Amino acid sequence: MELKLTLHSEKRSQQRGISQSNIKKLICFGKRFYAGKGCIAYHAGKKAIRSAKQLGVDLSDLKNQACILAQDGSLVTVQHSPRIPKYWKAA
């Protein structure tokens, strides 16, 4: 899976210490949310970590991290998110 990064997401992933391999794990195993303007957010909360563990994948190092993808599949940003924003809706 090739990940298209925007300049903003590249900068933020470096600043926040979230690697591309971790971003790919978030996309594969994180909980999906509609984040507005056609974007999809992936969040690694307790439930997502528990579900991934049942599949043999350890996401504990990604706890409370999220990434947001645009409609075209490019990565918009990555963030540390201990709480899911109210405007994110379950997908």
SEBA-396965 format. One record per residue: residue number from 1; residue in three letters; x negated, z negated, y of N, C-alpha, C in turn. Coordinates in steps of 0.05 Angstrom, whole numbers, plus 5000, padded with zeros to 4 digits. Last residue first. Layout:
N
NODE num residu  n_u  n_w  n_v ca_u ca_w ca_v  c_u  c_w  c_v
NODE NUM    ALA    X    Z    Y    X    Z    Y    X    Z    Y
...
//
This chain:
91
NODE num residu  n_u  n_w  n_v ca_u ca_w ca_v  c_u  c_w  c_v
NODE  91    ALA 5365 4772 5111 5368 4801 5103 5379 4802 5074
NODE  90    ALA 5385 4727 5162 5379 4732 5134 5384 4761 5126
NODE  89    LYS 5359 4736 5227 5382 4734 5210 5374 4741 5181
NODE  88    TRP 5329 4705 5282 5325 4719 5257 5349 4714 5239
NODE  87    TYR 5344 4672 5324 5353 4699 5325 5346 4716 5300
NODE  86    LYS 5319 4623 5313 5348 4625 5310 5358 4654 5310
NODE  85    PRO 5258 4626 5274 5273 4628 5299 5303 4633 5295
NODE  84    ILE 5240 4577 5227 5250 4605 5230 5265 4606 5256
NODE  83    ARG 5182 4538 5238 5211 4540 5237 5218 4570 5241
NODE  82    PRO 5128 4549 5237 5138 4526 5221 5168 4526 5218
NODE  81    SER 5092 4602 5238 5120 4597 5245 5131 4574 5228
NODE  80    HIS 5042 4641 5262 5047 4616 5248 5075 4607 5257
NODE  79    GLN 5044 4713 5257 5046 4688 5271 5048 4664 5252
NODE  78    VAL 5033 4781 5273 5032 4760 5254 5033 4733 5269
NODE  77    THR 5066 4843 5291 5051 4819 5297 5050 4801 5273
NODE  76    VAL 5077 4895 5271 5080 4889 5300 5063 4865 5307
NODE  75    LEU 5057 4945 5228 5057 4916 5232 5057 4910 5262
NODE  74    SER 5101 4999 5213 5076 4989 5224 5079 4959 5230
NODE  73    GLY 5149 5019 5195 5131 5007 5176 5105 4996 5187
NODE  72    ASP 5185 5036 5232 5168 5057 5221 5148 5046 5200
NODE  71    GLN 5209 4988 5249 5224 5007 5233 5207 5028 5219
NODE  70    ALA 5156 4938 5243 5174 4955 5258 5189 4973 5239
NODE  69    LEU 5148 4872 5216 5144 4901 5214 5165 4916 5230
NODE  68    ILE 5116 4811 5223 5139 4827 5231 5131 4857 5230
NODE  67    CYS 5101 4752 5186 5093 4778 5197 5118 4794 5203
NODE  66    ALA 5083 4683 5182 5103 4704 5183 5090 4730 5194
NODE  65    GLN 5073 4619 5152 5062 4643 5165 5083 4665 5163
NODE  64    ASN 5085 4573 5122 5094 4575 5150 5081 4598 5165
NODE  63    LYS 5032 4582 5076 5055 4566 5084 5060 4568 5115
NODE  62    LEU 4991 4607 5052 5007 4622 5072 5030 4607 5083
NODE  61    ASP 4971 4577 5012 4954 4580 5035 4968 4596 5058
NODE  60    SER 5010 4583 4973 5008 4558 4987 4991 4559 5012
NODE  59    LEU 5021 4624 4939 5024 4630 4968 5020 4604 4985
NODE  58    ASP 5003 4649 4880 5000 4625 4896 5000 4633 4926
NODE  57    VAL 5043 4675 4828 5028 4681 4853 5027 4656 4870
NODE  56    GLY 5076 4671 4784 5047 4668 4780 5030 4675 4804
NODE  55    LEU 5129 4667 4793 5119 4694 4784 5089 4694 4780
NODE  54    GLN 5133 4617 4812 5146 4622 4786 5137 4649 4775
NODE  53    LYS 5110 4624 4861 5095 4609 4842 5107 4613 4814
NODE  52    ALA 5150 4651 4889 5125 4666 4882 5110 4651 4860
NODE  51    SER 5186 4608 4895 5194 4632 4880 5169 4648 4871
NODE  50    ARG 5155 4574 4928 5165 4565 4902 5172 4589 4884
NODE  49    ILE 5150 4605 4974 5126 4596 4959 5133 4588 4931
NODE  48    ALA 5203 4610 4989 5188 4634 4982 5163 4627 4966
NODE  47    LYS 5215 4556 5000 5229 4571 4979 5214 4596 4970
NODE  46    LYS 5180 4544 5044 5179 4529 5018 5192 4545 4995
NODE  45    GLY 5160 4608 5072 5170 4580 5074 5169 4567 5046
NODE  44    ALA 5136 4659 5097 5128 4644 5073 5136 4614 5078
NODE  43    HIS 5172 4716 5119 5164 4688 5124 5158 4674 5098
NODE  42    TYR 5178 4775 5152 5173 4763 5126 5161 4736 5131
NODE  41    ALA 5224 4815 5190 5204 4793 5189 5202 4783 5160
NODE  40    ILE 5236 4878 5214 5240 4860 5192 5217 4840 5192
NODE  39    CYS 5269 4910 5269 5246 4899 5257 5254 4880 5234
NODE  38    GLY 5311 4928 5300 5305 4943 5275 5281 4932 5260
NODE  37    LYS 5319 4891 5340 5308 4917 5347 5298 4933 5323
NODE  36    GLY 5311 4833 5297 5320 4846 5321 5305 4872 5326
NODE  35    ALA 5295 4815 5248 5283 4802 5271 5291 4815 5297
NODE  34    TYR 5322 4797 5187 5324 4817 5209 5315 4803 5234
NODE  33    PHE 5277 4774 5136 5296 4768 5158 5298 4793 5176
NODE  32    ARG 5256 4755 5071 5261 4775 5091 5282 4766 5111
NODE  31    LYS 5203 4713 5048 5232 4717 5052 5237 4736 5075
NODE  30    GLY 5146 4743 5014 5159 4727 5034 5189 4732 5036
NODE  29    PHE 5123 4779 4978 5135 4754 4967 5150 4737 4988
NODE  28    CYS 5104 4825 5005 5114 4827 4978 5130 4803 4969
NODE  27    ILE 5089 4806 5055 5108 4828 5053 5120 4829 5025
NODE  26    LEU 5051 4768 5041 5075 4760 5056 5096 4781 5053
NODE  25    LYS 5012 4801 5018 5026 4780 5001 5052 4772 5015
NODE  24    LYS 4996 4828 5063 5008 4843 5041 5023 4824 5022
NODE  23    ILE 4973 4786 5091 4996 4800 5103 5011 4815 5081
NODE  22    ASN 4929 4775 5058 4951 4755 5061 4976 4767 5073
NODE  21    SER 4900 4821 5066 4910 4815 5039 4932 4795 5040
NODE  20    GLN 4888 4817 5120 4906 4838 5112 4917 4833 5083
NODE  19    SER 4889 4747 5142 4877 4771 5132 4897 4792 5124
NODE  18    ILE 4893 4710 5197 4910 4719 5176 4899 4746 5167
NODE  17    GLY 4872 4684 5243 4859 4681 5218 4876 4689 5194
NODE  16    ARG 4890 4691 5294 4904 4671 5278 4893 4668 5250
NODE  15    GLN 4858 4732 5314 4859 4707 5329 4871 4684 5311
NODE  14    GLN 4868 4773 5277 4841 4762 5280 4842 4735 5293
NODE  13    SER 4922 4781 5286 4913 4773 5259 4885 4762 5260
NODE  12    ARG 4921 4797 5340 4934 4772 5332 4925 4763 5304
NODE  11    LYS 4895 4848 5337 4884 4826 5353 4895 4799 5344
NODE  10    GLU 4931 4875 5304 4903 4873 5297 4890 4849 5311
NODE   9    SER 4978 4874 5334 4977 4859 5308 4948 4856 5299
NODE   8    HIS 4962 4906 5379 4971 4878 5382 4968 4862 5356
NODE   7    LEU 4952 4955 5356 4930 4941 5369 4937 4911 5372
NODE   6    THR 4985 4957 5292 4984 4963 5320 4960 4948 5332
NODE   5    LEU 4970 4983 5228 4968 4961 5247 4970 4971 5275
NODE   4    LYS 4997 5000 5167 4991 5011 5194 4992 4987 5214
NODE   3    LEU 4972 4994 5103 4986 4979 5125 4977 4991 5152
NODE   2    GLU 4985 5021 5041 4969 5023 5065 4985 5011 5088
NODE   1    MET 4983 5000 4976 5000 5000 5000 4982 5000 5025
//
